[in-house]
Amino acid sequence: GVAVPDGEAAPAVRFAFEELKLVLEPGGAAGLAAVLTGKVPAKGRNVAVVLSGGNTDPAQYARIINGEL
């Protein structure tokens, strides 16, 4: 298992929105955050990441997307 703090989950949510056109809640982006931060090594490997959940407060989501969180 890998721990991902909120400060690493928010950029993953933003990445999913901007690059993948997906709406994710921070908890649903934890696996993506682990890969993006290098906590789970992915270079040269085939990696599957489960992305889930859109159950997030709209105001908080807007702050994440705008880079405020």
BELWOTA-V744320 format. One record per pair of residues at least 6 apart in sequence whose ideal C-beta (glycine too) atoms are under 7 Angstrom apart, sorted by the first residue. I is the first residue (numbers start at 0). J is the second residue. Records with the same first field share a line. If there is no record, write none. Layout:
BEGIN
I->J / J
END
This chain:
BEGIN
1->33 / 38 / 39
3->29 / 32 / 33
5->25
7->32 / 36
8->25 / 28 / 29 / 32
9->25 / 63 / 68
11->28 / 31 / 32 / 35
12->23 / 25 / 28 / 63
13->63 / 64 / 66
14->31 / 35
15->21 / 23 / 28 / 31 / 50
16->22 / 64
21->50
22->53
23->50 / 52 / 53
24->52 / 53 / 54 / 55
26->52
27->50 / 51 / 52
28->50
30->48 / 49
31->48 / 50
33->39
34->41 / 46 / 48
62->68
END
